[in-house]
Amino acid sequence: MTPSLALACLWVVVANVIAMFPSRHHHWPAAYVLIAVGIPLLGFVTYQNGPVWGMVVFAIGASVLRWPVIYLGRWCARQLRGKRS
C-alpha cells in the first residue's frame, strides 16, 4: 500500500471518529478541516496511484462528507437556474 492510500485510510478513520462525537454545530467546523486536508490528499493519491484510484478515493470522501456535497449541488443548481432567467 502506498503512503498516500494509507493516509487516505487514516483520513476516513478520523472522519468517522469525528462523526461519532456529539456537536452543537452539526459538525460543520470539522467538515471544513476535513475538506481542507482531503483535497491535497486526493491530489496526492491521484499523483501516486493514478486517476482510477483518485476517483475511488473521491467517491469515498464524498460519501463521508455527503452533506457538504449535497449543499454544493443545490448551490450549483440555483446558480444555473438564475443564469437562464
PDB file of N, CA, C and O in Angstrom:
ATOM      1  N   MET A   1       0.844  -1.163   0.000  1.00  0.00           N
ATOM      2  CA  MET A   1       0.000   0.000   0.000  1.00  0.00           C
ATOM      3  C   MET A   1       0.898   1.237   0.000  1.00  0.00           C
ATOM      4  O   MET A   1       1.848   1.334   0.777  1.00  0.00           O
ATOM      5  N   THR A   2       0.583   2.152  -0.865  1.00  0.00           N
ATOM      6  CA  THR A   2       1.384   3.375  -0.957  1.00  0.00           C
ATOM      7  C   THR A   2       1.079   4.291   0.232  1.00  0.00           C
ATOM      8  O   THR A   2       0.028   4.166   0.862  1.00  0.00           O
ATOM      9  N   PRO A   3       1.991   5.203   0.534  1.00  0.00           N
ATOM     10  CA  PRO A   3       1.752   6.126   1.653  1.00  0.00           C
ATOM     11  C   PRO A   3       0.498   6.983   1.459  1.00  0.00           C
ATOM     12  O   PRO A   3      -0.189   7.308   2.427  1.00  0.00           O
ATOM     13  N   SER A   4       0.205   7.343   0.227  1.00  0.00           N
ATOM     14  CA  SER A   4      -0.972   8.179   0.006  1.00  0.00           C
ATOM     15  C   SER A   4      -2.263   7.418   0.311  1.00  0.00           C
ATOM     16  O   SER A   4      -3.197   7.996   0.866  1.00  0.00           O
ATOM     17  N   LEU A   5      -2.331   6.139  -0.038  1.00  0.00           N
ATOM     18  CA  LEU A   5      -3.521   5.355   0.286  1.00  0.00           C
ATOM     19  C   LEU A   5      -3.627   5.103   1.784  1.00  0.00           C
ATOM     20  O   LEU A   5      -4.729   5.064   2.331  1.00  0.00           O
ATOM     21  N   ALA A   6      -2.494   4.931   2.447  1.00  0.00           N
ATOM     22  CA  ALA A   6      -2.516   4.771   3.899  1.00  0.00           C
ATOM     23  C   ALA A   6      -3.034   6.042   4.573  1.00  0.00           C
ATOM     24  O   ALA A   6      -3.815   5.975   5.522  1.00  0.00           O
ATOM     25  N   LEU A   7      -2.595   7.197   4.077  1.00  0.00           N
ATOM     26  CA  LEU A   7      -3.086   8.467   4.626  1.00  0.00           C
ATOM     27  C   LEU A   7      -4.576   8.651   4.343  1.00  0.00           C
ATOM     28  O   LEU A   7      -5.310   9.178   5.179  1.00  0.00           O
ATOM     29  N   ALA A   8      -5.016   8.219   3.168  1.00  0.00           N
ATOM     30  CA  ALA A   8      -6.445   8.310   2.838  1.00  0.00           C
ATOM     31  C   ALA A   8      -7.270   7.421   3.767  1.00  0.00           C
ATOM     32  O   ALA A   8      -8.350   7.817   4.204  1.00  0.00           O
ATOM     33  N   CYS A   9      -6.773   6.236   4.066  1.00  0.00           N
ATOM     34  CA  CYS A   9      -7.464   5.354   5.014  1.00  0.00           C
ATOM     35  C   CYS A   9      -7.511   5.986   6.401  1.00  0.00           C
ATOM     36  O   CYS A   9      -8.532   5.910   7.084  1.00  0.00           O
ATOM     37  N   LEU A  10      -6.413   6.606   6.817  1.00  0.00           N
ATOM     38  CA  LEU A  10      -6.382   7.295   8.093  1.00  0.00           C
ATOM     39  C   LEU A  10      -7.376   8.456   8.113  1.00  0.00           C
ATOM     40  O   LEU A  10      -8.034   8.687   9.128  1.00  0.00           O
ATOM     41  N   TRP A  11      -7.491   9.181   7.011  1.00  0.00           N
ATOM     42  CA  TRP A  11      -8.445  10.282   6.890  1.00  0.00           C
ATOM     43  C   TRP A  11      -9.871   9.773   7.091  1.00  0.00           C
ATOM     44  O   TRP A  11     -10.667  10.410   7.780  1.00  0.00           O
ATOM     45  N   VAL A  12     -10.193   8.631   6.493  1.00  0.00           N
ATOM     46  CA  VAL A  12     -11.535   8.055   6.628  1.00  0.00           C
ATOM     47  C   VAL A  12     -11.804   7.656   8.074  1.00  0.00           C
ATOM     48  O   VAL A  12     -12.894   7.896   8.594  1.00  0.00           O
ATOM     49  N   VAL A  13     -10.820   7.051   8.721  1.00  0.00           N
ATOM     50  CA  VAL A  13     -10.992   6.649  10.122  1.00  0.00           C
ATOM     51  C   VAL A  13     -11.208   7.887  11.003  1.00  0.00           C
ATOM     52  O   VAL A  13     -12.106   7.903  11.845  1.00  0.00           O
ATOM     53  N   VAL A  14     -10.390   8.915  10.808  1.00  0.00           N
ATOM     54  CA  VAL A  14     -10.533  10.151  11.594  1.00  0.00           C
ATOM     55  C   VAL A  14     -11.889  10.796  11.337  1.00  0.00           C
ATOM     56  O   VAL A  14     -12.529  11.273  12.274  1.00  0.00           O
ATOM     57  N   ALA A  15     -12.332  10.819  10.102  1.00  0.00           N
ATOM     58  CA  ALA A  15     -13.636  11.409   9.773  1.00  0.00           C
ATOM     59  C   ALA A  15     -14.764  10.651  10.470  1.00  0.00           C
ATOM     60  O   ALA A  15     -15.714  11.263  10.958  1.00  0.00           O
ATOM     61  N   ASN A  16     -14.665   9.341  10.519  1.00  0.00           N
ATOM     62  CA  ASN A  16     -15.710   8.562  11.179  1.00  0.00           C
ATOM     63  C   ASN A  16     -15.670   8.726  12.694  1.00  0.00           C
ATOM     64  O   ASN A  16     -16.721   8.731  13.336  1.00  0.00           O
ATOM     65  N   VAL A  17     -14.495   8.858  13.271  1.00  0.00           N
ATOM     66  CA  VAL A  17     -14.400   9.104  14.712  1.00  0.00           C
ATOM     67  C   VAL A  17     -14.978  10.475  15.050  1.00  0.00           C
ATOM     68  O   VAL A  17     -15.689  10.616  16.045  1.00  0.00           O
ATOM     69  N   ILE A  18     -14.683  11.481  14.237  1.00  0.00           N
ATOM     70  CA  ILE A  18     -15.240  12.820  14.454  1.00  0.00           C
ATOM     71  C   ILE A  18     -16.761  12.781  14.369  1.00  0.00           C
ATOM     72  O   ILE A  18     -17.439  13.471  15.130  1.00  0.00           O
ATOM     73  N   ALA A  19     -17.299  11.987  13.459  1.00  0.00           N
ATOM     74  CA  ALA A  19     -18.751  11.910  13.287  1.00  0.00           C
ATOM     75  C   ALA A  19     -19.442  11.275  14.488  1.00  0.00           C
ATOM     76  O   ALA A  19     -20.638  11.486  14.690  1.00  0.00           O
ATOM     77  N   MET A  20     -18.717  10.509  15.280  1.00  0.00           N
ATOM     78  CA  MET A  20     -19.318   9.862  16.451  1.00  0.00           C
ATOM     79  C   MET A  20     -19.529  10.821  17.622  1.00  0.00           C
ATOM     80  O   MET A  20     -20.355  10.550  18.492  1.00  0.00           O
ATOM     81  N   PHE A  21     -18.799  11.935  17.659  1.00  0.00           N
ATOM     82  CA  PHE A  21     -18.932  12.878  18.758  1.00  0.00           C
ATOM     83  C   PHE A  21     -20.145  13.771  18.566  1.00  0.00           C
ATOM     84  O   PHE A  21     -20.425  14.197  17.446  1.00  0.00           O
ATOM     85  N   PRO A  22     -20.870  14.061  19.639  1.00  0.00           N
ATOM     86  CA  PRO A  22     -21.995  14.997  19.514  1.00  0.00           C
ATOM     87  C   PRO A  22     -21.492  16.417  19.252  1.00  0.00           C
ATOM     88  O   PRO A  22     -20.406  16.794  19.693  1.00  0.00           O
ATOM     89  N   SER A  23     -22.283  17.183  18.540  1.00  0.00           N
ATOM     90  CA  SER A  23     -21.861  18.537  18.194  1.00  0.00           C
ATOM     91  C   SER A  23     -23.068  19.457  18.105  1.00  0.00           C
ATOM     92  O   SER A  23     -24.104  19.088  17.553  1.00  0.00           O
ATOM     93  N   ARG A  24     -22.924  20.654  18.652  1.00  0.00           N
ATOM     94  CA  ARG A  24     -23.997  21.644  18.528  1.00  0.00           C
ATOM     95  C   ARG A  24     -24.008  22.299  17.147  1.00  0.00           C
ATOM     96  O   ARG A  24     -25.048  22.764  16.681  1.00  0.00           O
ATOM     97  N   HIS A  25     -22.876  22.332  16.516  1.00  0.00           N
ATOM     98  CA  HIS A  25     -22.754  22.998  15.217  1.00  0.00           C
ATOM     99  C   HIS A  25     -22.956  22.028  14.060  1.00  0.00           C
ATOM    100  O   HIS A  25     -22.674  22.367  12.911  1.00  0.00           O
ATOM    101  N   HIS A  26     -23.433  20.844  14.350  1.00  0.00           N
ATOM    102  CA  HIS A  26     -23.694  19.823  13.333  1.00  0.00           C
ATOM    103  C   HIS A  26     -22.457  19.475  12.520  1.00  0.00           C
ATOM    104  O   HIS A  26     -22.556  19.201  11.324  1.00  0.00           O
ATOM    105  N   HIS A  27     -21.292  19.483  13.161  1.00  0.00           N
ATOM    106  CA  HIS A  27     -20.024  19.023  12.583  1.00  0.00           C
ATOM    107  C   HIS A  27     -19.493  19.886  11.441  1.00  0.00           C
ATOM    108  O   HIS A  27     -18.580  19.445  10.743  1.00  0.00           O
ATOM    109  N   TRP A  28     -20.009  21.078  11.217  1.00  0.00           N
ATOM    110  CA  TRP A  28     -19.519  21.892  10.105  1.00  0.00           C
ATOM    111  C   TRP A  28     -18.073  22.332  10.262  1.00  0.00           C
ATOM    112  O   TRP A  28     -17.332  22.275   9.281  1.00  0.00           O
ATOM    113  N   PRO A  29     -17.625  22.768  11.435  1.00  0.00           N
ATOM    114  CA  PRO A  29     -16.200  23.135  11.544  1.00  0.00           C
ATOM    115  C   PRO A  29     -15.271  21.959  11.252  1.00  0.00           C
ATOM    116  O   PRO A  29     -14.230  22.132  10.619  1.00  0.00           O
ATOM    117  N   ALA A  30     -15.642  20.780  11.707  1.00  0.00           N
ATOM    118  CA  ALA A  30     -14.835  19.592  11.422  1.00  0.00           C
ATOM    119  C   ALA A  30     -14.868  19.264   9.932  1.00  0.00           C
ATOM    120  O   ALA A  30     -13.868  18.820   9.367  1.00  0.00           O
ATOM    121  N   ALA A  31     -16.012  19.484   9.302  1.00  0.00           N
ATOM    122  CA  ALA A  31     -16.120  19.216   7.860  1.00  0.00           C
ATOM    123  C   ALA A  31     -15.190  20.144   7.074  1.00  0.00           C
ATOM    124  O   ALA A  31     -14.569  19.718   6.100  1.00  0.00           O
ATOM    125  N   TYR A  32     -15.091  21.404   7.492  1.00  0.00           N
ATOM    126  CA  TYR A  32     -14.193  22.336   6.802  1.00  0.00           C
ATOM    127  C   TYR A  32     -12.740  21.877   6.911  1.00  0.00           C
ATOM    128  O   TYR A  32     -11.985  21.960   5.942  1.00  0.00           O
ATOM    129  N   VAL A  33     -12.355  21.399   8.082  1.00  0.00           N
ATOM    130  CA  VAL A  33     -10.982  20.905   8.266  1.00  0.00           C
ATOM    131  C   VAL A  33     -10.754  19.647   7.438  1.00  0.00           C
ATOM    132  O   VAL A  33      -9.711  19.501   6.800  1.00  0.00           O
ATOM    133  N   LEU A  34     -11.725  18.737   7.447  1.00  0.00           N
ATOM    134  CA  LEU A  34     -11.588  17.509   6.661  1.00  0.00           C
ATOM    135  C   LEU A  34     -11.497  17.809   5.167  1.00  0.00           C
ATOM    136  O   LEU A  34     -10.745  17.146   4.452  1.00  0.00           O
ATOM    137  N   ILE A  35     -12.245  18.787   4.690  1.00  0.00           N
ATOM    138  CA  ILE A  35     -12.169  19.176   3.283  1.00  0.00           C
ATOM    139  C   ILE A  35     -10.796  19.784   2.978  1.00  0.00           C
ATOM    140  O   ILE A  35     -10.182  19.470   1.958  1.00  0.00           O
ATOM    141  N   ALA A  36     -10.324  20.655   3.870  1.00  0.00           N
ATOM    142  CA  ALA A  36      -9.026  21.303   3.656  1.00  0.00           C
ATOM    143  C   ALA A  36      -7.881  20.296   3.641  1.00  0.00           C
ATOM    144  O   ALA A  36      -6.901  20.487   2.920  1.00  0.00           O
ATOM    145  N   VAL A  37      -7.989  19.244   4.414  1.00  0.00           N
ATOM    146  CA  VAL A  37      -6.961  18.208   4.420  1.00  0.00           C
ATOM    147  C   VAL A  37      -7.183  17.223   3.278  1.00  0.00           C
ATOM    148  O   VAL A  37      -6.224  16.710   2.701  1.00  0.00           O
ATOM    149  N   GLY A  38      -8.441  16.962   2.955  1.00  0.00           N
ATOM    150  CA  GLY A  38      -8.776  15.939   1.969  1.00  0.00           C
ATOM    151  C   GLY A  38      -8.453  16.311   0.528  1.00  0.00           C
ATOM    152  O   GLY A  38      -8.105  15.438  -0.268  1.00  0.00           O
ATOM    153  N   ILE A  39      -8.560  17.576   0.182  1.00  0.00           N
ATOM    154  CA  ILE A  39      -8.302  17.970  -1.208  1.00  0.00           C
ATOM    155  C   ILE A  39      -6.840  17.742  -1.605  1.00  0.00           C
ATOM    156  O   ILE A  39      -6.591  17.137  -2.648  1.00  0.00           O
ATOM    157  N   PRO A  40      -5.868  18.202  -0.815  1.00  0.00           N
ATOM    158  CA  PRO A  40      -4.482  17.888  -1.182  1.00  0.00           C
ATOM    159  C   PRO A  40      -4.184  16.382  -1.121  1.00  0.00           C
ATOM    160  O   PRO A  40      -3.403  15.859  -1.916  1.00  0.00           O
ATOM    161  N   LEU A  41      -4.814  15.706  -0.171  1.00  0.00           N
ATOM    162  CA  LEU A  41      -4.634  14.263  -0.069  1.00  0.00           C
ATOM    163  C   LEU A  41      -5.173  13.551  -1.304  1.00  0.00           C
ATOM    164  O   LEU A  41      -4.576  12.582  -1.773  1.00  0.00           O
ATOM    165  N   LEU A  42      -6.285  14.023  -1.826  1.00  0.00           N
ATOM    166  CA  LEU A  42      -6.839  13.462  -3.056  1.00  0.00           C
ATOM    167  C   LEU A  42      -5.878  13.662  -4.227  1.00  0.00           C
ATOM    168  O   LEU A  42      -5.695  12.760  -5.043  1.00  0.00           O
ATOM    169  N   GLY A  43      -5.273  14.829  -4.308  1.00  0.00           N
ATOM    170  CA  GLY A  43      -4.275  15.066  -5.346  1.00  0.00           C
ATOM    171  C   GLY A  43      -3.070  14.160  -5.200  1.00  0.00           C
ATOM    172  O   GLY A  43      -2.533  13.674  -6.196  1.00  0.00           O
ATOM    173  N   PHE A  44      -2.636  13.926  -3.963  1.00  0.00           N
ATOM    174  CA  PHE A  44      -1.502  13.039  -3.691  1.00  0.00           C
ATOM    175  C   PHE A  44      -1.822  11.605  -4.091  1.00  0.00           C
ATOM    176  O   PHE A  44      -0.988  10.922  -4.686  1.00  0.00           O
ATOM    177  N   VAL A  45      -3.024  11.148  -3.767  1.00  0.00           N
ATOM    178  CA  VAL A  45      -3.444   9.787  -4.153  1.00  0.00           C
ATOM    179  C   VAL A  45      -3.482   9.665  -5.672  1.00  0.00           C
ATOM    180  O   VAL A  45      -3.010   8.673  -6.227  1.00  0.00           O
ATOM    181  N   THR A  46      -4.034  10.654  -6.340  1.00  0.00           N
ATOM    182  CA  THR A  46      -4.120  10.621  -7.800  1.00  0.00           C
ATOM    183  C   THR A  46      -2.731  10.651  -8.418  1.00  0.00           C
ATOM    184  O   THR A  46      -2.479   9.949  -9.398  1.00  0.00           O
ATOM    185  N   TYR A  47      -1.837  11.440  -7.873  1.00  0.00           N
ATOM    186  CA  TYR A  47      -0.474  11.525  -8.385  1.00  0.00           C
ATOM    187  C   TYR A  47       0.265  10.198  -8.232  1.00  0.00           C
ATOM    188  O   TYR A  47       0.942   9.750  -9.157  1.00  0.00           O
ATOM    189  N   GLN A  48       0.132   9.573  -7.062  1.00  0.00           N
ATOM    190  CA  GLN A  48       0.882   8.341  -6.805  1.00  0.00           C
ATOM    191  C   GLN A  48       0.246   7.104  -7.434  1.00  0.00           C
ATOM    192  O   GLN A  48       0.965   6.201  -7.862  1.00  0.00           O
ATOM    193  N   ASN A  49      -1.083   7.039  -7.499  1.00  0.00           N
ATOM    194  CA  ASN A  49      -1.759   5.802  -7.882  1.00  0.00           C
ATOM    195  C   ASN A  49      -2.559   5.885  -9.172  1.00  0.00           C
ATOM    196  O   ASN A  49      -3.035   4.862  -9.664  1.00  0.00           O
ATOM    197  N   GLY A  50      -2.716   7.075  -9.727  1.00  0.00           N
ATOM    198  CA  GLY A  50      -3.436   7.215 -10.980  1.00  0.00           C
ATOM    199  C   GLY A  50      -4.860   7.696 -10.788  1.00  0.00           C
ATOM    200  O   GLY A  50      -5.367   7.747  -9.667  1.00  0.00           O
ATOM    201  N   PRO A  51      -5.502   8.050 -11.898  1.00  0.00           N
ATOM    202  CA  PRO A  51      -6.836   8.647 -11.820  1.00  0.00           C
ATOM    203  C   PRO A  51      -7.929   7.687 -11.356  1.00  0.00           C
ATOM    204  O   PRO A  51      -8.925   8.128 -10.783  1.00  0.00           O
ATOM    205  N   VAL A  52      -7.765   6.393 -11.589  1.00  0.00           N
ATOM    206  CA  VAL A  52      -8.800   5.443 -11.149  1.00  0.00           C
ATOM    207  C   VAL A  52      -8.867   5.434  -9.621  1.00  0.00           C
ATOM    208  O   VAL A  52      -9.951   5.535  -9.046  1.00  0.00           O
ATOM    209  N   TRP A  53      -7.715   5.313  -8.966  1.00  0.00           N
ATOM    210  CA  TRP A  53      -7.703   5.334  -7.508  1.00  0.00           C
ATOM    211  C   TRP A  53      -8.087   6.706  -6.982  1.00  0.00           C
ATOM    212  O   TRP A  53      -8.680   6.815  -5.909  1.00  0.00           O
ATOM    213  N   GLY A  54      -7.758   7.749  -7.721  1.00  0.00           N
ATOM    214  CA  GLY A  54      -8.190   9.085  -7.332  1.00  0.00           C
ATOM    215  C   GLY A  54      -9.698   9.206  -7.319  1.00  0.00           C
ATOM    216  O   GLY A  54     -10.261   9.808  -6.405  1.00  0.00           O
ATOM    217  N   MET A  55     -10.366   8.644  -8.317  1.00  0.00           N
ATOM    218  CA  MET A  55     -11.824   8.674  -8.359  1.00  0.00           C
ATOM    219  C   MET A  55     -12.435   7.805  -7.258  1.00  0.00           C
ATOM    220  O   MET A  55     -13.478   8.151  -6.704  1.00  0.00           O
ATOM    221  N   VAL A  56     -11.793   6.686  -6.940  1.00  0.00           N
ATOM    222  CA  VAL A  56     -12.280   5.830  -5.852  1.00  0.00           C
ATOM    223  C   VAL A  56     -12.210   6.588  -4.530  1.00  0.00           C
ATOM    224  O   VAL A  56     -13.173   6.593  -3.762  1.00  0.00           O
ATOM    225  N   VAL A  57     -11.078   7.224  -4.265  1.00  0.00           N
ATOM    226  CA  VAL A  57     -10.917   7.985  -3.022  1.00  0.00           C
ATOM    227  C   VAL A  57     -11.864   9.182  -3.016  1.00  0.00           C
ATOM    228  O   VAL A  57     -12.398   9.533  -1.964  1.00  0.00           O
ATOM    229  N   PHE A  58     -12.078   9.808  -4.156  1.00  0.00           N
ATOM    230  CA  PHE A  58     -13.040  10.913  -4.239  1.00  0.00           C
ATOM    231  C   PHE A  58     -14.442  10.440  -3.875  1.00  0.00           C
ATOM    232  O   PHE A  58     -15.149  11.117  -3.128  1.00  0.00           O
ATOM    233  N   ALA A  59     -14.850   9.283  -4.395  1.00  0.00           N
ATOM    234  CA  ALA A  59     -16.173   8.745  -4.089  1.00  0.00           C
ATOM    235  C   ALA A  59     -16.304   8.416  -2.605  1.00  0.00           C
ATOM    236  O   ALA A  59     -17.353   8.654  -2.005  1.00  0.00           O
ATOM    237  N   ILE A  60     -15.248   7.873  -2.016  1.00  0.00           N
ATOM    238  CA  ILE A  60     -15.276   7.566  -0.585  1.00  0.00           C
ATOM    239  C   ILE A  60     -15.380   8.858   0.230  1.00  0.00           C
ATOM    240  O   ILE A  60     -16.150   8.929   1.189  1.00  0.00           O
ATOM    241  N   GLY A  61     -14.613   9.866  -0.148  1.00  0.00           N
ATOM    242  CA  GLY A  61     -14.670  11.143   0.557  1.00  0.00           C
ATOM    243  C   GLY A  61     -16.024  11.818   0.409  1.00  0.00           C
ATOM    244  O   GLY A  61     -16.525  12.426   1.355  1.00  0.00           O
ATOM    245  N   ALA A  62     -16.620  11.713  -0.775  1.00  0.00           N
ATOM    246  CA  ALA A  62     -17.942  12.308  -0.988  1.00  0.00           C
ATOM    247  C   ALA A  62     -19.012  11.583  -0.181  1.00  0.00           C
ATOM    248  O   ALA A  62     -19.978  12.203   0.263  1.00  0.00           O
ATOM    249  N   SER A  63     -18.850  10.280   0.013  1.00  0.00           N
ATOM    250  CA  SER A  63     -19.836   9.554   0.821  1.00  0.00           C
ATOM    251  C   SER A  63     -19.675   9.882   2.303  1.00  0.00           C
ATOM    252  O   SER A  63     -20.659   9.890   3.043  1.00  0.00           O
ATOM    253  N   VAL A  64     -18.453  10.152   2.742  1.00  0.00           N
ATOM    254  CA  VAL A  64     -18.233  10.533   4.138  1.00  0.00           C
ATOM    255  C   VAL A  64     -18.737  11.955   4.377  1.00  0.00           C
ATOM    256  O   VAL A  64     -19.374  12.219   5.397  1.00  0.00           O
ATOM    257  N   LEU A  65     -18.464  12.860   3.464  1.00  0.00           N
ATOM    258  CA  LEU A  65     -18.880  14.263   3.584  1.00  0.00           C
ATOM    259  C   LEU A  65     -20.081  14.534   2.687  1.00  0.00           C
ATOM    260  O   LEU A  65     -20.049  15.453   1.869  1.00  0.00           O
ATOM    261  N   ARG A  66     -21.124  13.755   2.833  1.00  0.00           N
ATOM    262  CA  ARG A  66     -22.245  13.844   1.904  1.00  0.00           C
ATOM    263  C   ARG A  66     -23.005  15.163   1.993  1.00  0.00           C
ATOM    264  O   ARG A  66     -23.446  15.667   0.961  1.00  0.00           O
ATOM    265  N   TRP A  67     -23.178  15.748   3.189  1.00  0.00           N
ATOM    266  CA  TRP A  67     -23.954  16.978   3.279  1.00  0.00           C
ATOM    267  C   TRP A  67     -23.272  18.170   2.617  1.00  0.00           C
ATOM    268  O   TRP A  67     -23.952  18.940   1.940  1.00  0.00           O
ATOM    269  N   PRO A  68     -21.970  18.360   2.775  1.00  0.00           N
ATOM    270  CA  PRO A  68     -21.352  19.450   2.008  1.00  0.00           C
ATOM    271  C   PRO A  68     -21.491  19.253   0.493  1.00  0.00           C
ATOM    272  O   PRO A  68     -21.633  20.225  -0.249  1.00  0.00           O
ATOM    273  N   VAL A  69     -21.449  17.996   0.036  1.00  0.00           N
ATOM    274  CA  VAL A  69     -21.610  17.726  -1.397  1.00  0.00           C
ATOM    275  C   VAL A  69     -23.044  18.026  -1.834  1.00  0.00           C
ATOM    276  O   VAL A  69     -23.262  18.584  -2.910  1.00  0.00           O
ATOM    277  N   ILE A  70     -24.020  17.659  -1.004  1.00  0.00           N
ATOM    278  CA  ILE A  70     -25.424  17.945  -1.329  1.00  0.00           C
ATOM    279  C   ILE A  70     -25.659  19.444  -1.393  1.00  0.00           C
ATOM    280  O   ILE A  70     -26.301  19.928  -2.325  1.00  0.00           O
ATOM    281  N   TYR A  71     -25.145  20.192  -0.409  1.00  0.00           N
ATOM    282  CA  TYR A  71     -25.317  21.643  -0.422  1.00  0.00           C
ATOM    283  C   TYR A  71     -24.603  22.285  -1.607  1.00  0.00           C
ATOM    284  O   TYR A  71     -25.109  23.254  -2.173  1.00  0.00           O
ATOM    285  N   LEU A  72     -23.446  21.769  -1.991  1.00  0.00           N
ATOM    286  CA  LEU A  72     -22.750  22.283  -3.170  1.00  0.00           C
ATOM    287  C   LEU A  72     -23.581  22.036  -4.431  1.00  0.00           C
ATOM    288  O   LEU A  72     -23.688  22.914  -5.286  1.00  0.00           O
ATOM    289  N   GLY A  73     -24.160  20.861  -4.545  1.00  0.00           N
ATOM    290  CA  GLY A  73     -25.011  20.561  -5.702  1.00  0.00           C
ATOM    291  C   GLY A  73     -26.231  21.463  -5.767  1.00  0.00           C
ATOM    292  O   GLY A  73     -26.614  21.917  -6.845  1.00  0.00           O
ATOM    293  N   ARG A  74     -26.841  21.723  -4.621  1.00  0.00           N
ATOM    294  CA  ARG A  74     -28.001  22.628  -4.588  1.00  0.00           C
ATOM    295  C   ARG A  74     -27.600  24.044  -4.965  1.00  0.00           C
ATOM    296  O   ARG A  74     -28.324  24.727  -5.688  1.00  0.00           O
ATOM    297  N   TRP A  75     -26.439  24.489  -4.473  1.00  0.00           N
ATOM    298  CA  TRP A  75     -25.969  25.826  -4.795  1.00  0.00           C
ATOM    299  C   TRP A  75     -25.694  25.956  -6.294  1.00  0.00           C
ATOM    300  O   TRP A  75     -26.056  26.958  -6.911  1.00  0.00           O
ATOM    301  N   CYS A  76     -25.053  24.941  -6.876  1.00  0.00           N
ATOM    302  CA  CYS A  76     -24.777  24.964  -8.317  1.00  0.00           C
ATOM    303  C   CYS A  76     -26.065  24.981  -9.123  1.00  0.00           C
ATOM    304  O   CYS A  76     -26.158  25.686 -10.128  1.00  0.00           O
ATOM    305  N   ALA A  77     -27.065  24.207  -8.692  1.00  0.00           N
ATOM    306  CA  ALA A  77     -28.347  24.195  -9.399  1.00  0.00           C
ATOM    307  C   ALA A  77     -29.022  25.560  -9.322  1.00  0.00           C
ATOM    308  O   ALA A  77     -29.593  26.020 -10.311  1.00  0.00           O
ATOM    309  N   ARG A  78     -28.965  26.214  -8.163  1.00  0.00           N
ATOM    310  CA  ARG A  78     -29.540  27.558  -8.042  1.00  0.00           C
ATOM    311  C   ARG A  78     -28.814  28.545  -8.939  1.00  0.00           C
ATOM    312  O   ARG A  78     -29.444  29.406  -9.553  1.00  0.00           O
ATOM    313  N   GLN A  79     -27.501  28.430  -9.019  1.00  0.00           N
ATOM    314  CA  GLN A  79     -26.733  29.343  -9.860  1.00  0.00           C
ATOM    315  C   GLN A  79     -27.083  29.162 -11.336  1.00  0.00           C
ATOM    316  O   GLN A  79     -27.198  30.137 -12.079  1.00  0.00           O
ATOM    317  N   LEU A  80     -27.251  27.908 -11.753  1.00  0.00           N
ATOM    318  CA  LEU A  80     -27.603  27.647 -13.143  1.00  0.00           C
ATOM    319  C   LEU A  80     -29.016  28.115 -13.467  1.00  0.00           C
ATOM    320  O   LEU A  80     -29.263  28.631 -14.557  1.00  0.00           O
ATOM    321  N   ARG A  81     -29.945  27.938 -12.533  1.00  0.00           N
ATOM    322  CA  ARG A  81     -31.312  28.406 -12.759  1.00  0.00           C
ATOM    323  C   ARG A  81     -31.365  29.924 -12.829  1.00  0.00           C
ATOM    324  O   ARG A  81     -32.144  30.476 -13.605  1.00  0.00           O
ATOM    325  N   GLY A  82     -30.556  30.605 -12.037  1.00  0.00           N
ATOM    326  CA  GLY A  82     -30.537  32.067 -12.037  1.00  0.00           C
ATOM    327  C   GLY A  82     -29.952  32.626 -13.315  1.00  0.00           C
ATOM    328  O   GLY A  82     -30.353  33.711 -13.735  1.00  0.00           O
ATOM    329  N   LYS A  83     -29.036  31.945 -13.941  1.00  0.00           N
ATOM    330  CA  LYS A  83     -28.398  32.428 -15.167  1.00  0.00           C
ATOM    331  C   LYS A  83     -29.325  32.289 -16.376  1.00  0.00           C
ATOM    332  O   LYS A  83     -29.233  33.075 -17.319  1.00  0.00           O
ATOM    333  N   ARG A  84     -30.206  31.307 -16.352  1.00  0.00           N
ATOM    334  CA  ARG A  84     -31.100  31.072 -17.507  1.00  0.00           C
ATOM    335  C   ARG A  84     -32.230  32.077 -17.581  1.00  0.00           C
ATOM    336  O   ARG A  84     -32.717  32.369 -18.673  1.00  0.00           O
ATOM    337  N   SER A  85     -32.660  32.612 -16.457  1.00  0.00           N
ATOM    338  CA  SER A  85     -33.819  33.522 -16.448  1.00  0.00           C
ATOM    339  C   SER A  85     -33.513  34.853 -17.038  1.00  0.00           C
ATOM    340  O   SER A  85     -34.388  35.717 -17.098  1.00  0.00           O
TER     341      SER A  85
END
